[in-house]
Amino acid sequence: MFYQPARGNAEAIGLCALHTGDCAEVLPQLPTGSVDLVVTSPPYNIGKAYEKRAALDAYVDFQTGVINECVRLLGPDGSICWQVGNWVDNGEIVPLDSVVIPIFRALGMKIRSRVVWTFGHGMHCRRRLSGRHETIVWATKSDEYHFDLDSIRVPQKYPNKRHYKGPKMGQLSGNPLGKNPGDVWDISNVKNRHPEKTSHPCQFPEELVERLVKSLTKPGQKVLDPFAGAGTVGAVCNRLDRKSVLVERVPEYVDIIRERLGGPKAQARRPVSDVVALAPRMEDLFTVSVSNTTLAAIDPSTVSISGE
Ligand SMILES: C[S@@+](CC[C@H](N)C(=O)[O-])C[C@H]1O[C@@H](n2cnc3c(N)ncnc32)[C@H](O)[C@@H]1O
């Protein structure tokens, strides 16, 4: 696949500011404290079409640099959700949440949940158990973080269960809005016949992103995905009246995002709320300001895509 590095010029699609470029170059140009949530699924270094295998140390250095920038960009009550699987080398695995959690903690971020995302399908392994889950590490910048649990409650198992004794006897014992969804989410992964499938090899499902965006932001707030892939975060944000900032360095994937968010099949947005204007100006979506901030020293050539 041809990969032409590009400086991060953004284009607007609905509520999305789409940057074609390397996040290591684009993120330092964005203003401090300008996003409310980061949701991303970084490359896992497992030899997908878009990455070269790099030594774990180089991978960790690269992730540290990007996480550092994401923390700088995050507002004080914001959250970061880092969705990862396993780093695999010659049959040996390293669960990447065990690598990124210490990075977040060293930066003063507080881990709130480690969500286990389970799915029914995947590769069949012969010499280890077939992987059927990945994780989402949810970290907040402070103790004053936004979390709207009611927006993501799920139906109670026994919705009509009532207190059978005491002063509340006869009243419903569970929350009528539903129960906390817990930290094990069973959501189908996006394989060939999935309605959201694009030609990108590794999308995460909209339902997973929707839970995070609904509960961790308010309408009109801004969500960043530095490894945008097929633009799932932007698609969900356009639908839920949230602004988004997407960064993707492979032009072919950027084309998928353009089509998904702005093409004829793009999902209609919900009725516009009082909070968000229908046609935001570019400067409402982001303001480019060159800051002195730079990423930690990395060698980008070790983490670039394959087949270039
Ligand atoms: C796991 S995929 C993300 C898929 C995405 N969550 C979705 O639902 O479509 C990771 C993406 O990060 C992109 N990527 C890898 N390194 C990058 C970098 N340094 N800057 C920007 N994008 C990068 C890859 O091209 C790939 O599309």
The ligand as a Gaussian input file, in Angstrom:
#p B3LYP/6-31G(d) Opt

LIG

0 1
 C       -6.805000      -0.389000      14.628000
 S       -6.949000       0.743000      13.333000
 C       -8.236000       1.811000      13.902000
 C       -9.595000       1.367000      13.439000
 C      -10.702000       2.300000      13.920000
 N      -10.884000       2.191000      15.339000
 C      -12.008000       2.003000      13.201000
 O      -13.005000       1.658000      13.838000
 O      -12.018000       2.069000      11.975000
 C       -5.534000       1.749000      13.537000
 C       -5.392000       2.823000      12.458000
 O       -4.345000       3.710000      12.852000
 C       -3.684000       4.168000      11.673000
 N       -2.362000       4.641000      12.106000
 C       -1.288000       3.896000      12.488000
 N       -0.275000       4.692000      12.868000
 C       -0.712000       5.978000      12.721000
 C       -0.129000       7.250000      12.972000
 N        1.116000       7.353000      13.422000
 N       -0.876000       8.353000      12.754000
 C       -2.147000       8.252000      12.279000
 N       -2.753000       7.063000      12.008000
 C       -2.048000       5.947000      12.234000
 C       -3.654000       2.939000      10.779000
 O       -3.495000       3.319000       9.433000
 C       -5.017000       2.311000      11.076000
 O       -5.983000       2.728000      10.143000

